[in-house]
């Protein structure tokens, strides 16, 4: 079984540019080739993420958890690719990886439509909920 989140976006081309350009996802397909409403399939390793501007496909402002091993390296690679967390100066978890009180280390990235990707690494003593 696979569970694939569908992330709502207003402009699929802009979202694809952000996810592939900054977050290092790979575009697998886009329908139609340009314009909205549209739908895109992205991958990062073996993981799949859908982007959609179709009505009824999700809501703006959702959160998607991405579990990763190399949290610090990933954050630095995103910064090198243009990630700018300055729009959320009041949010330490947007500024870089930090240990949460529930035992994970995390950093958050907001996409151009206000959806949040929560990059998470399980601490050795913590286990997934």
C-alpha positions as CSV (number, residue, x, y, z in Angstrom):
1,X,0.0,0.0,0.0
2,X,1.1,3.5,-0.7
3,X,-0.3,6.7,0.8
4,X,0.3,9.8,-1.4
5,X,-0.5,13.2,-0.2
6,X,-2.1,15.7,-2.7
7,X,-0.9,19.3,-2.0
8,X,-3.3,22.1,-3.1
9,X,-1.7,24.9,-5.1
10,X,-3.0,27.9,-6.9
11,X,-0.4,27.8,-9.7
12,X,1.0,24.3,-10.6
13,X,3.9,25.8,-12.6
14,X,5.0,27.9,-9.7
15,X,4.6,25.0,-7.2
16,X,6.6,22.6,-9.5
17,X,9.4,25.2,-9.8
18,X,9.6,25.5,-6.0
19,X,9.4,21.8,-5.3
20,X,11.9,20.8,-8.0
21,X,14.2,23.9,-7.8
22,X,14.5,24.3,-4.0
23,X,13.3,21.1,-2.4
24,X,15.0,18.8,-5.0
25,X,11.9,16.8,-6.0
26,X,11.8,15.4,-9.5
27,X,8.9,16.1,-11.9
28,X,7.5,12.8,-13.2
29,X,4.5,14.2,-15.1
30,X,2.4,17.3,-15.5
31,X,-1.2,17.5,-16.9
32,X,-1.7,19.6,-18.9
33,X,1.8,20.7,-19.7
34,X,1.1,24.2,-18.4
35,X,-1.7,26.2,-17.0
36,X,-4.4,25.6,-14.4
37,X,-6.2,23.7,-13.3
38,X,-3.4,21.3,-13.4
39,X,-1.9,18.3,-11.7
40,X,1.7,17.1,-11.3
41,X,3.4,14.0,-9.9
42,X,6.7,14.6,-8.1
43,X,9.1,12.1,-6.6
44,X,12.0,12.3,-4.2
45,X,13.7,8.9,-4.0
46,X,11.0,6.3,-3.7
47,X,8.4,8.9,-2.3
48,X,5.7,10.4,-4.3
49,X,3.8,13.7,-3.9
50,X,1.0,15.1,-6.0
51,X,0.4,18.8,-6.7
52,X,-3.1,19.9,-7.8
53,X,-4.9,23.1,-8.5
54,X,-8.2,21.3,-9.2
55,X,-11.1,22.3,-7.1
56,X,-11.8,19.6,-4.4
57,X,-8.2,18.5,-4.3
58,X,-7.1,19.4,-0.8
59,X,-7.0,22.8,1.0
60,X,-4.4,25.5,1.3
61,X,-2.4,25.5,4.5
62,X,-2.1,21.8,5.0
63,X,0.9,20.1,6.6
64,X,2.8,17.1,5.2
65,X,5.4,15.3,7.3
66,X,8.6,14.1,5.5
67,X,10.7,11.7,7.5
68,X,14.4,11.9,6.7
69,X,17.7,10.7,8.1
70,X,20.0,13.6,7.4
71,X,18.0,16.5,8.6
72,X,20.9,19.0,8.9
73,X,22.4,18.1,5.5
74,X,18.9,18.4,3.9
75,X,18.3,21.8,5.4
76,X,21.7,23.1,4.2
77,X,21.1,21.7,0.7
78,X,17.8,23.5,0.6
79,X,19.4,26.8,1.8
80,X,22.0,26.4,-1.0
81,X,19.2,25.9,-3.5
82,X,17.5,29.2,-2.5
83,X,15.3,28.4,0.6
84,X,14.7,31.6,2.4
85,X,13.0,31.2,5.8
86,X,13.1,35.0,6.5
87,X,9.3,35.3,6.0
88,X,8.8,33.5,9.3
89,X,11.3,35.1,11.7
90,X,9.1,34.3,14.7
91,X,9.2,30.6,14.0
92,X,12.5,28.9,15.1
93,X,11.5,25.6,13.4
94,X,11.5,27.5,10.1
95,X,15.0,28.8,10.7
96,X,16.7,25.4,11.0
97,X,16.5,22.0,12.6
98,X,15.7,21.9,16.3
99,X,14.7,19.3,18.8
100,X,11.0,19.3,19.6
101,X,9.7,18.5,23.1
102,X,8.1,15.3,21.8
103,X,11.5,13.9,20.9
104,X,11.9,14.6,17.2
105,X,14.2,17.0,15.4
106,X,12.4,19.0,12.7
107,X,12.5,22.0,10.4
108,X,9.6,23.4,8.5
109,X,9.4,24.7,4.9
110,X,6.4,26.7,3.6
111,X,5.6,26.4,-0.1
112,X,4.4,29.4,-2.2
113,X,0.8,28.5,-1.3
114,X,1.2,28.3,2.5
115,X,1.4,24.5,2.8
116,X,4.0,23.3,5.3
117,X,6.4,20.4,4.8
118,X,7.6,19.3,8.2
119,X,11.0,17.6,7.7
120,X,11.4,15.2,10.7
121,X,14.1,13.0,12.0
122,X,13.2,10.5,14.8
123,X,15.5,10.8,17.8
124,X,17.0,7.4,18.8
125,X,14.8,7.2,22.0
126,X,11.6,8.4,20.1
127,X,9.5,6.3,17.8
128,X,6.9,7.4,15.3
129,X,3.4,8.0,16.8
